[in-house]
Amino acid sequence: MNEEQGWDRARWLWLAALVGGISFFVAVHQRWDGAAVDLWKTSGVALLAIWAAVNARNADGRLIAAALGFGALGDWMLDAIGLLQGAAAFAIGHVIAITLYLRNRRPVLTGSQRLLVLAVVPLALAIAWALTRHGEAGQMGAAVGYTALVAAMAASAWASRFPRYRTGIGAMLFLASDLFIFAGEGGALSRDVTLWFVWPLYFAGQALIAWGVVGTLAKGARD
């Protein structure tokens, strides 16, 4: 079986993940909660993780599956168990993703690409601080620290060999989603406004990251 056939064989998992993730916005908009809703929330990224695992051919394939898996775990834990536990699961996923991207660094970066990579972390930290500086000191510190990790993930994704218009942009959308969370928590924006952005940006980001990495690895591409 060639690589293209292997890629197509698991396409139903990709489509099922999209259905789970996109449909969950109904629950977000209606502000539903409960155990069944928590599982619904988890379904999109969990199916992306399974899809990545099915297509994994080497250590890099297993790394993206693990990163997505911890993202799915974080989705569930945030509401079902607690904020700190969910954030810890996401943090582990980000460390795994950074490891993957550093293993797959792009050999050459243009000047503008290098500038963006260098600017992402300090710019994200400045925004996170501005959004949370009027809150409690502990919350602000946690938000800024977590933002540093997400921004490092986004910067390393942009500098990797994976497609920027999929994985790179997906990682930036993930970062933007977290900044909208902080905008809502810090009072810079109403939560009635941020609910329209947080989940769509997050899930679109995860889906694009998965598509770019899994597709590149499964097809043996060197984008």
BAPALO-510191 format. One record per atom (N, C-alpha, C): x, y, z. Coordinates in steps of 0.1 Angstrom, whole numbers, plus 5000, padded with zeros to 4 digits. Example, Ala and Ser with C-alpha at 12.3 -4.5 7.8 and 13.67 -1.06 7.14 Angstrom:
2
513249435078
512349555078
513249675078
512849785071
513749895071
512950005079
//
This chain:
223
500949885000
500050005000
500950125000
500650224991
501550344991
501050445001
501850555002
501550655013
500250725010
499850754998
498650824995
497450734999
497550604996
496450515001
496250515016
497450515023
497350515037
496750645043
497050755036
496550885040
495050885038
494550835026
493150835023
492350735032
492950635037
492250535044
491650585057
492350685063
491850735076
491150865075
490750905062
490151035060
488851045068
488150935071
486850945078
487050995092
488250965098
488551015112
488651165112
489351215101
489551355100
488151425099
487251365090
485951425089
485151415101
485251305108
484551295121
485051395131
486351415131
486851525140
486351655137
486151695125
485651825121
484151835125
483451725124
482051725128
481951755143
482751675151
482751695165
483151835170
484251885164
484752015168
483952125164
483452125152
482652235147
481252245153
480652125155
479352125161
479352165175
480452155182
480552195196
480252335198
480452415188
480152565190
478752585194
477852495190
476452505194
476352505210
477052415216
477052405230
477752525236
478752585230
479452705235
478452815235
477752835223
476852945222
475652935231
475152815234
474052795242
474452785257
475752785260
476252775273
475852645280
475752535273
475452405279
476652355287
476352275297
477352205305
476952075309
477851995316
477451865320
478451765315
478451645320
479351535316
479351505301
478151505295
477951465281
478551585273
478351705277
478951825270
480451815270
481051785282
482451775283
483051675273
482351555271
482851455262
482651505247
481551585245
481451645232
482551735229
482851815239
483951915237
485251845233
485451725240
486751655238
486851585224
485651555219
485651465207
486451515195
486351645192
487051695180
488551665180
489251715191
490651705191
491051555194
490251485202
490551345205
490551265192
489551295183
489551225170
490751265161
491151395162
492351435155
493551355160
493651335173
494751255179
494751115174
493551055173
493450915168
493850905154
493351005146
493751015132
495251025130
495851105138
497351125137
497950995141
497450925151
498050795155
497950685145
496850685138
496650585127
497650615116
497850735113
498750775102
500250785106
500550765119
501950775124
502850665118
503950705112
504950615106
506250615113
506450715122
507750725129
507550805142
508650835148
508650905161
507951045160
508151115149
507451245147
505951225146
505451125139
504051095139
503451065152
504250995160
503750965174
503751085183
504751175180
504751305188
503551395185
503151405173
501951495170
500751425175
500651295175
499451225181
499451255196
500551245202
500651275217
500251415220
500851505212
500551655215
499051675214
498351625203
496951635202
496151565213
496751445217
496051375228
496051445241
497151515244
497151595256
496251715255
496151765242
495151875240
493751835243
493451715238
492051665241
491851635256
492851585262
492751565277
492551695284
493251805279
493051935285
491651985283
491151965271
489752005268
488751955278
488951825281
488051755291
488351805305
489551815309
489851845323
489551985327
489652075318
489352215321
487952235328
486952165322
485552175328
485252065337
485751945335
485351825343
486151815356
487351865356
488151855368
488551995374
489252075365
489652205370
490552275361
490752405362
491552485354
492952455354
493552435366
494952405367
495352265361
494452165363
494752035358
494652045342
493652115337
493552125323
494652195317
495152305323
496252385318
497552295318
497652215329
498852125329
498852025318
497751975314
497651885303
498051955290
497452075288
497852155276
499352185276
499952215288
501352255288
502152135284
501852015288
502551895284
502451875269
501251895263
501051895249
501951995241
502052115247
502852215240
504352175241
504852125252
506252085252
506451975242
505551875241
505751775230
505751835216
504851925214
504751995201
506052075198
506552145208
507852215206
508952115202
508952005209
510051905206
509851855192
508651835187
508451795173
508951895164
508552025166
508952135157
510452155156
511052145168
512552155168
513252045161
512651925162
513251815154
513051835139
512151925135
511851945121
512052085117
513152145122
513452285119
513652305104
513152415099
513352455085
514852495083
515552445073
516952475072
517252615070
516452695063
516652835060
515452915062
515553025069
514453115071
514853255064
513853315058
514053445052
514053545064
514453665061
514553775071
513253795078
512153805070
510853835075
510353715084
510653595080
510253475087
511053475101
512253505100
513053505113
512553615122
512253725116
511753835125
510453795132
509553735124
508253695131
508553585142
509353495139
509753395149
510253455162
511053555160
511653625172
510653715179
509753765172
508753865177
507653795184
507253675181
506053615186
505953605201
507053555207
506953545222
506953675229
507853775227
507653895234
506353975231
505953965219
504654035216
503453975223
503453835223
502353765230
502453795245
503653795251
503753825265
503253965269
503554065260
503154195262
501654205262
501054135252
499554145251
498954075263
499453955267
498953885279
499053965292
500154035293
500254125305
499254235305
499154295293
498154415292
496754365295
496454245291
495054195293
494754155307
495754115315
495554065328
496154145339
496754265336
497454335346
496554395357
495254405355
494354465365
493754355374
494154225371
493654115379
494554085391
494353975397
495153925408
496553895403
497553925411
498953905407
499253755403
498653665411
498953525408
498353485395
497153535392
496453495379
497253555368
497753685369
498453745359
499753665356
500453625367
501653555365
501453425358
500353355362
500053225355
499753245340
498953355337
498553375324
499853415315
500653495320
501853535313
502853405311
502953325321
503853215320
503253115310
501953085311
501352995301
501453045287
501253185286
501353245272
502753225267
503753235275
505153215270
505353075264
504752975270
504852835264
504052825251
502852875251
502052865238
502752945227
503253065231
503953145220
505153075215
505853005224
507052935220
506652825211
505552755214
505052655205
504752715191
504052825191
503652895178
504952935170
505952995177
507153035170
507852915164
507952805172
508752695167
507952625156
506652635156
505852575145
506052655132
506152795133
506452875122
507752855116
508752815125
510152795120
510352655116
509352565116
509552425113
509352405098
509552285093
509452255079
507952225075
507052225085
505652195082
505052315075
504052295067
503452405059
502952525068
503452645065
503052755073
501652795072
501052765060
499652805058
498652705064
499252595070
498452505078
498952505092
500052435094
500552425108
500952555114
501652635106
502152765112
500952855116
499952875107
498852955110
497952895121
497852755120
497152695131
497652715145
498952715146
499652745159
499352885163
499352985154
499053125157
497653135161
496653065155
495253075159
495153015173
495852915176
495852855190
496252965200
497353035197
497753145205
496753255207
496153295195
495153395196
493953355204
493553225204
492453175212
492753195227
493953165231
494253185245
494253335249
494753425240
494753565243
493253615244
492353565236
490953595238
490453555251
490853435256
490453385269
490853495280
492153535279
492653635289
491953765288
491553805275
490753925274
489453915281
488853805280
487553785287
487753775302
488753705307
488953695321
489453825327
490253905320
490754025325
489754145324
488654125317
487654235315
487954325303
488954295295
489254385284
488054365273
487554245273
486354225264
485354145272
484054165268
482954095274
483053945270
482753855279
482753715276
481653685266
480653765265
479653755254
480353775240
481453855240
482153875228
483153765225
483953725236
485053635234
484553495231
483253455235
482853325232
482653295217
482553405209
482553395195
483853365189
484953385196
486253365191
487053245197
486953225210
487853135216
487752995210
486552925210
486452795205
486752785190
486152875181
486452865167
487952875164
488652975171
490052985168
490852865173
490552815185
491252705191
491052575182
489852545179
489652415171
490152425157
489952545151
490552565137
492052555138
492652605149
494152595151
494552455152
493952375160
494252235162
494152155149
493052185142
492752105130
493852135119
494252265118
495252305108
496552255112
496952255125
498152195130
498252045126
497151975129
497151835126
497251805111
496451875103
496451865089
497851885083
498451995087
499852025082
500851915086
500951885098
501951785103
501651645098
500451595100
500151455097
500251445082
499751535074
499851525059
501251525054
502051615060
503451625056
504151495059
503951445071
504651315075
504151195067
502851185066
502251075059
502651065044
502751175038
503151175024
504651185021
505351205032
506851215030
507251345024
506351445025
506651575019
507651655027
508351745020
509251835026
508951975022
507752025028
507352155024
508252265030
//
